[in-house]
Amino acid sequence: MRLLIIGPQGAGKGTQAERLAAELGIPHISTGDLFRDNIGRGTDLGTLAQQYMNAGNLVPDEVTQSMLADRLAQPDTEPGFLLDGFPRNLPQATWLAGLLQERGTALEKVILLTAPDEVLIERMTARGRQDDTVEAIQRRLDLYHAETEPLVEHYGEIVVPIDGVGGVDEVTDRIVSGLGLATR
Ligand code: AMP
């Protein structure tokens, strides 16, 4: 299955993506994790990405896309994948559609995981990541509304809206049944 999960920061995307990918036996591909891995290994890409990330800004599309193209070229993505954090804007979505079309495939479903702002902010502040300053959190939320939210309309019928408020298991069950997969 070729899936994408989108939603504001703090909606529980990373956690749910991890669980769902394990359940479906497909790789969980998070562009944020790929950047953090590069930062951890001290690569040139990591150094470049870090300045954007710490400010809560998007890393330039060409940089992100070339990193993702490398990841999607790996054979473990053949049975499918769950993308998390990419695409984050319409140009990235168009680029991805082109890349998948070259393989004769397309995204099948887009999971939209949402929660009210109070819940998001509470979860974000509890997370304590290096780029979780008040300014960066606010900036990422603004960017989500301006650039990422339009993807919901763009993907239209394949979007599966999921309420992200509740226990982790409860939300996973909602996603599994929302995707029309057998309940566990
Ligand atoms: P995340 O782990 O998804 O919250 O991503 C952390 C940071 O990585 C973001 O704030 C961006 O700076 C960068 N990033 C992740 N995915 C993308 C993307 N698709 N396009 C541009 N920047 C990204």
Residues whose N, C-alpha, C, O or C-beta is under 5 A from the ligand:
A	BS01	AMP	T31 G32 D33 F35 Y52 M53 G56 N57 L58 V59 T64 G85 F86 P87 R88
